[in-house]
Amino acid sequence: MKNSVLIFLLSVSHFFGYSQINRANTKTIIPYRNAYQRASAGNSHSLEIRDGALWSWGLNSFGQLGDGTQVNKISAVEIDPLNSWSTVSAGGYYSLGIKSNGTLWSWGKNNYGQLGNGFNYDISTPSQVGQDNNWTCISAGTNHSVGIKSNGTLWAWGRNEFGQVGDGTFTDTNTPVKVSTSNDWSTVSAGESFTLGLKSNGTLWAWGINSSGQLGNGTTTSSNVPIQIGSDNDWVSVSAGTNHTLALKSNGTLWSWGNNDFGQLGNGDFSGSFLPQQIGLANNYVSITTGNHFSAALRADGSLWAWGRNELGQ
Protein backbone atom coordinates (compact mmCIF):
# COMPACT_ATOMS: atom_id res chain seq x y z
CA MET A 1 0.00 0.00 0.00
CA LYS A 2 2.73 2.48 0.89
CA ASN A 3 4.60 1.96 -2.36
CA SER A 4 1.44 2.50 -4.36
CA VAL A 5 0.79 5.87 -2.75
CA LEU A 6 4.13 7.14 -3.96
CA ILE A 7 4.05 5.73 -7.44
CA PHE A 8 0.91 7.64 -8.38
CA LEU A 9 2.91 10.86 -8.27
CA LEU A 10 5.00 9.74 -11.23
CA SER A 11 2.15 9.71 -13.73
CA VAL A 12 1.60 13.45 -13.43
CA SER A 13 5.12 14.51 -14.38
CA HIS A 14 5.48 12.21 -17.36
CA PHE A 15 2.06 12.52 -18.92
CA PHE A 16 2.30 16.12 -20.15
CA GLY A 17 4.90 18.32 -21.89
CA TYR A 18 7.09 20.66 -19.90
CA SER A 19 6.61 24.41 -19.76
CA GLN A 20 7.83 26.82 -17.09
CA ILE A 21 10.24 25.59 -14.46
CA ASN A 22 9.29 25.71 -10.78
CA ARG A 23 11.94 24.11 -8.61
CA ALA A 24 11.56 23.06 -5.00
CA ASN A 25 14.61 21.97 -3.06
CA THR A 26 12.85 21.35 0.22
CA LYS A 27 10.38 18.66 1.09
CA THR A 28 6.67 19.50 1.03
CA ILE A 29 4.15 17.55 3.09
CA ILE A 30 1.16 16.13 1.21
CA PRO A 31 -1.87 14.70 3.05
CA TYR A 32 -1.95 10.90 2.98
CA ARG A 33 -5.01 9.26 1.45
CA ASN A 34 -5.97 5.71 2.25
CA ALA A 35 -7.64 4.63 -1.00
CA TYR A 36 -4.67 4.02 -3.32
CA GLN A 37 -4.02 0.59 -4.79
CA ARG A 38 -0.87 -1.09 -6.10
CA ALA A 39 0.26 0.71 -9.26
CA SER A 40 3.25 1.75 -11.37
CA ALA A 41 3.64 4.86 -13.53
CA GLY A 42 5.89 4.89 -16.57
CA ASN A 43 6.94 7.59 -18.99
CA SER A 44 3.39 8.38 -20.12
CA HIS A 45 1.28 5.44 -18.98
CA SER A 46 0.19 3.76 -15.77
CA LEU A 47 -0.53 0.22 -14.63
CA GLU A 48 -2.58 -0.94 -11.67
CA ILE A 49 -3.43 -4.26 -10.05
CA ARG A 50 -6.89 -4.48 -8.52
CA ASP A 51 -7.52 -7.67 -6.61
CA GLY A 52 -5.15 -9.45 -8.97
CA ALA A 53 -6.66 -8.06 -12.18
CA LEU A 54 -4.53 -5.82 -14.43
CA TRP A 55 -5.67 -2.33 -15.51
CA SER A 56 -3.89 0.39 -17.51
CA TRP A 57 -4.33 3.88 -18.94
CA GLY A 58 -2.44 6.71 -20.65
CA LEU A 59 -0.35 6.90 -23.83
CA ASN A 60 -0.53 3.74 -25.94
CA SER A 61 1.39 4.51 -29.14
CA PHE A 62 3.57 1.41 -28.72
CA GLY A 63 0.98 -0.91 -27.18
CA GLN A 64 2.32 -0.31 -23.67
CA LEU A 65 -1.18 -0.53 -22.18
CA GLY A 66 -1.45 -4.15 -23.28
CA ASP A 67 -5.04 -3.97 -24.57
CA GLY A 68 -4.21 -5.08 -28.12
CA THR A 69 -4.51 -1.56 -29.57
CA GLN A 70 -2.42 1.58 -29.97
CA VAL A 71 -5.23 3.87 -28.86
CA ASN A 72 -4.58 6.18 -25.92
CA LYS A 73 -6.86 5.79 -22.89
CA ILE A 74 -7.82 8.61 -20.53
CA SER A 75 -9.45 6.20 -18.10
CA ALA A 76 -8.40 2.79 -16.85
CA VAL A 77 -9.16 -0.24 -19.04
CA GLU A 78 -9.08 -3.82 -17.81
CA ILE A 79 -6.34 -5.82 -19.53
CA ASP A 80 -6.68 -9.16 -17.81
CA PRO A 81 -9.75 -9.93 -15.65
CA LEU A 82 -8.14 -13.00 -14.12
CA ASN A 83 -6.87 -12.48 -10.59
CA SER A 84 -3.40 -13.62 -11.56
CA TRP A 85 -1.08 -10.58 -11.38
CA SER A 86 1.18 -9.97 -8.40
CA THR A 87 3.41 -7.06 -9.46
CA VAL A 88 3.88 -4.67 -12.40
CA SER A 89 6.46 -2.13 -13.53
CA ALA A 90 5.85 0.56 -16.16
CA GLY A 91 8.95 1.80 -17.99
CA GLY A 92 9.62 4.09 -20.93
CA TYR A 93 6.76 3.13 -23.29
CA TYR A 94 6.71 -0.52 -22.25
CA SER A 95 5.52 -2.66 -19.35
CA LEU A 96 6.57 -5.67 -17.30
CA GLY A 97 4.52 -7.87 -15.02
CA ILE A 98 4.83 -10.97 -12.85
CA LYS A 99 1.89 -13.29 -12.37
CA SER A 100 1.11 -15.11 -9.14
CA ASN A 101 2.60 -18.29 -10.63
CA GLY A 102 6.02 -16.58 -10.94
CA THR A 103 5.99 -16.18 -14.72
CA LEU A 104 7.29 -12.97 -16.35
CA TRP A 105 5.36 -11.03 -19.00
CA SER A 106 6.12 -7.96 -21.13
CA TRP A 107 4.51 -5.72 -23.75
CA GLY A 108 4.93 -2.36 -25.52
CA LYS A 109 7.96 -0.76 -27.18
CA ASN A 110 10.82 -3.13 -27.91
CA ASN A 111 13.38 -1.32 -30.08
CA TYR A 112 16.26 -2.27 -27.77
CA GLY A 113 14.95 -5.69 -26.76
CA GLN A 114 13.67 -4.33 -23.43
CA LEU A 115 10.77 -6.82 -23.52
CA GLY A 116 13.24 -9.69 -23.23
CA ASN A 117 11.36 -12.00 -25.57
CA GLY A 118 14.12 -12.62 -28.12
CA PHE A 119 13.03 -10.16 -30.80
CA ASN A 120 12.90 -6.38 -31.31
CA TYR A 121 9.40 -5.54 -32.50
CA ASP A 122 6.63 -4.02 -30.43
CA ILE A 123 3.72 -6.06 -29.09
CA SER A 124 0.43 -4.75 -27.73
CA THR A 125 -0.65 -7.63 -25.48
CA PRO A 126 1.22 -9.30 -22.60
CA SER A 127 3.67 -11.93 -23.87
CA GLN A 128 5.43 -14.43 -21.63
CA VAL A 129 9.20 -14.04 -21.32
CA GLY A 130 10.78 -17.47 -21.38
CA GLN A 131 9.37 -20.39 -19.41
CA ASP A 132 10.74 -19.76 -15.93
CA ASN A 133 8.23 -19.46 -13.10
CA ASN A 134 10.47 -18.20 -10.33
CA TRP A 135 10.53 -14.43 -10.92
CA THR A 136 10.01 -12.38 -7.76
CA CYS A 137 11.11 -8.81 -8.55
CA ILE A 138 11.18 -6.65 -11.70
CA SER A 139 11.98 -3.07 -12.62
CA ALA A 140 11.46 -1.39 -16.00
CA GLY A 141 13.80 1.49 -16.81
CA THR A 142 13.70 3.81 -19.79
CA ASN A 143 14.93 1.18 -22.24
CA HIS A 144 16.35 -1.62 -20.10
CA SER A 145 14.88 -4.11 -17.65
CA VAL A 146 16.09 -5.96 -14.58
CA GLY A 147 14.64 -8.79 -12.54
CA ILE A 148 15.42 -11.15 -9.68
CA LYS A 149 14.50 -14.81 -9.40
CA SER A 150 13.58 -16.68 -6.23
CA ASN A 151 17.07 -18.20 -6.12
CA GLY A 152 18.54 -14.71 -5.65
CA THR A 153 20.07 -14.43 -9.12
CA LEU A 154 19.92 -11.11 -10.99
CA TRP A 155 19.01 -10.80 -14.66
CA ALA A 156 18.91 -7.86 -17.10
CA TRP A 157 18.14 -7.11 -20.74
CA GLY A 158 17.50 -4.28 -23.21
CA ARG A 159 19.60 -1.24 -24.05
CA ASN A 160 23.17 -1.39 -22.80
CA GLU A 161 24.88 1.69 -24.25
CA PHE A 162 26.26 2.71 -20.86
CA GLY A 163 26.60 -0.72 -19.28
CA GLN A 164 23.25 -0.50 -17.50
CA VAL A 165 22.60 -4.21 -18.11
CA GLY A 166 25.64 -4.98 -15.97
CA ASP A 167 26.97 -8.00 -17.84
CA GLY A 168 30.43 -6.51 -18.52
CA THR A 169 29.61 -5.45 -22.09
CA PHE A 170 28.03 -2.50 -23.87
CA THR A 171 25.96 -4.72 -26.16
CA ASP A 172 22.17 -4.60 -26.21
CA THR A 173 20.42 -7.89 -25.49
CA ASN A 174 16.83 -8.97 -26.20
CA THR A 175 16.85 -11.89 -23.79
CA PRO A 176 17.60 -11.90 -20.04
CA VAL A 177 21.30 -12.34 -19.22
CA LYS A 178 22.63 -13.19 -15.79
CA VAL A 179 24.35 -10.32 -13.99
CA SER A 180 27.30 -11.39 -11.83
CA THR A 181 27.68 -14.80 -10.21
CA SER A 182 26.00 -13.76 -6.96
CA ASN A 183 22.79 -15.39 -5.81
CA ASP A 184 21.98 -13.08 -2.91
CA TRP A 185 20.22 -10.19 -4.65
CA SER A 186 17.11 -8.95 -2.86
CA THR A 187 15.82 -5.92 -4.79
CA VAL A 188 16.71 -3.88 -7.87
CA SER A 189 15.75 -0.57 -9.47
CA ALA A 190 16.29 0.51 -13.11
CA GLY A 191 16.76 4.21 -13.85
CA GLU A 192 17.16 5.98 -17.17
CA SER A 193 20.49 4.40 -18.09
CA PHE A 194 21.71 3.02 -14.77
CA THR A 195 20.75 0.40 -12.24
CA LEU A 196 20.93 -0.05 -8.48
CA GLY A 197 20.58 -3.24 -6.49
CA LEU A 198 20.61 -4.44 -2.91
CA LYS A 199 21.94 -7.74 -1.69
CA SER A 200 20.46 -9.74 1.17
CA ASN A 201 23.35 -8.64 3.39
CA GLY A 202 22.23 -5.00 3.09
CA THR A 203 25.02 -3.85 0.78
CA LEU A 204 24.32 -1.42 -2.08
CA TRP A 205 25.53 -1.90 -5.65
CA ALA A 206 25.29 0.25 -8.80
CA TRP A 207 26.18 0.16 -12.51
CA GLY A 208 25.57 2.02 -15.77
CA ILE A 209 25.97 5.68 -16.64
CA ASN A 210 27.48 7.89 -13.96
CA SER A 211 27.72 11.33 -15.59
CA SER A 212 25.96 12.99 -12.65
CA GLY A 213 27.35 10.79 -9.91
CA GLN A 214 24.11 8.81 -9.77
CA LEU A 215 25.97 5.59 -8.97
CA GLY A 216 27.16 7.10 -5.71
CA ASN A 217 30.77 5.93 -5.73
CA GLY A 218 32.33 9.41 -5.58
CA THR A 219 33.21 9.58 -9.28
CA THR A 220 31.56 10.25 -12.64
CA THR A 221 33.00 7.09 -14.20
CA SER A 222 30.43 4.71 -15.63
CA SER A 223 30.59 0.95 -14.98
CA ASN A 224 29.28 -2.02 -16.95
CA VAL A 225 29.42 -4.33 -13.94
CA PRO A 226 27.95 -3.93 -10.43
CA ILE A 227 30.23 -2.04 -8.06
CA GLN A 228 29.67 -1.79 -4.32
CA ILE A 229 28.79 1.66 -3.02
CA GLY A 230 30.61 2.28 0.22
CA SER A 231 30.86 -0.41 2.87
CA ASP A 232 27.56 0.07 4.74
CA ASN A 233 25.35 -3.00 5.09
CA ASP A 234 22.17 -1.43 6.41
CA TRP A 235 20.47 -0.38 3.16
CA VAL A 236 16.86 -1.58 2.82
CA SER A 237 15.41 0.25 -0.19
CA VAL A 238 16.66 2.07 -3.29
CA SER A 239 15.05 3.95 -6.19
CA ALA A 240 16.78 5.02 -9.42
CA GLY A 241 15.42 8.14 -11.15
CA THR A 242 16.39 9.91 -14.35
CA ASN A 243 19.86 10.79 -13.08
CA HIS A 244 19.53 10.78 -9.30
CA THR A 245 19.05 8.15 -6.60
CA LEU A 246 17.18 7.80 -3.30
CA ALA A 247 17.79 5.13 -0.69
CA LEU A 248 16.66 4.17 2.79
CA LYS A 249 18.62 2.65 5.62
CA SER A 250 17.30 0.26 8.24
CA ASN A 251 17.23 3.07 10.82
CA GLY A 252 14.64 4.94 8.73
CA THR A 253 16.99 7.65 7.47
CA LEU A 254 16.76 9.00 3.91
CA TRP A 255 19.77 9.37 1.60
CA SER A 256 20.21 10.81 -1.92
CA TRP A 257 22.87 11.48 -4.55
CA GLY A 258 23.35 12.37 -8.22
CA ASN A 259 21.97 15.29 -10.21
CA ASN A 260 20.20 18.07 -8.32
CA ASP A 261 19.34 20.70 -10.93
CA PHE A 262 15.75 20.85 -9.70
CA GLY A 263 16.35 20.16 -6.01
CA GLN A 264 15.43 16.50 -6.40
CA LEU A 265 18.00 15.46 -3.80
CA GLY A 266 16.16 17.39 -1.09
CA ASN A 267 19.34 18.73 0.49
CA GLY A 268 18.19 22.36 0.72
CA ASP A 269 20.11 23.65 -2.32
CA PHE A 270 20.73 22.73 -5.96
CA SER A 271 24.19 21.21 -5.66
CA GLY A 272 24.60 17.61 -6.78
CA SER A 273 26.44 14.89 -4.93
CA PHE A 274 28.65 12.02 -6.07
CA LEU A 275 28.24 10.25 -2.73
CA PRO A 276 25.21 9.28 -0.62
CA GLN A 277 24.23 12.14 1.71
CA GLN A 278 21.67 11.99 4.50
CA ILE A 279 18.64 14.22 3.98
CA GLY A 280 17.47 15.88 7.16
CA LEU A 281 17.38 14.23 10.56
CA ALA A 282 14.11 12.31 10.30
CA ASN A 283 14.43 8.56 10.91
CA ASN A 284 10.90 7.40 10.18
CA TYR A 285 10.90 7.02 6.40
CA VAL A 286 9.37 3.76 5.18
CA SER A 287 9.04 4.06 1.39
CA ILE A 288 10.60 6.07 -1.45
CA THR A 289 10.24 6.70 -5.17
CA THR A 290 11.93 8.81 -7.82
CA GLY A 291 10.48 10.42 -10.94
CA ASN A 292 11.74 12.66 -13.73
CA HIS A 293 13.85 15.05 -11.63
CA PHE A 294 11.64 14.81 -8.55
CA SER A 295 11.32 12.58 -5.49
CA ALA A 296 8.75 11.44 -2.95
CA ALA A 297 8.84 9.56 0.33
CA LEU A 298 6.40 8.20 2.87
CA ARG A 299 6.93 8.38 6.61
CA ALA A 300 5.72 5.93 9.23
CA ASP A 301 3.08 8.41 10.42
CA GLY A 302 1.39 8.23 6.99
CA SER A 303 2.59 11.64 5.81
CA LEU A 304 3.75 11.94 2.21
CA TRP A 305 6.65 14.24 1.27
CA ALA A 306 7.74 15.43 -2.18
CA TRP A 307 10.46 17.65 -3.64
CA GLY A 308 12.20 18.54 -6.91
CA ARG A 309 10.82 19.53 -10.31
CA ASN A 310 7.34 20.97 -9.96
CA GLU A 311 6.18 22.88 -13.03
CA LEU A 312 3.16 20.59 -13.27
CA GLY A 313 2.59 20.24 -9.55
CA GLN A 314 4.17 16.79 -9.46
PyMOL commands that set and color helices and strands:
alter all, ss='L'
color gray80, all
select helices_A, chain A and resi 2-15
alter helices_A, ss='H'
color red, helices_A
select strands_A, chain A and resi 23-30+39-41+45-50+53-58+73-80+85-90+94-99+104-108+123-128+135-140+144-149+154-158+173-179+185-190+194-199+204-208+223-228+235-240+244-249+254-258+273-278+285-290+294-299+304-309
alter strands_A, ss='S'
color yellow, strands_A
deselect
rebuild
show_as cartoon
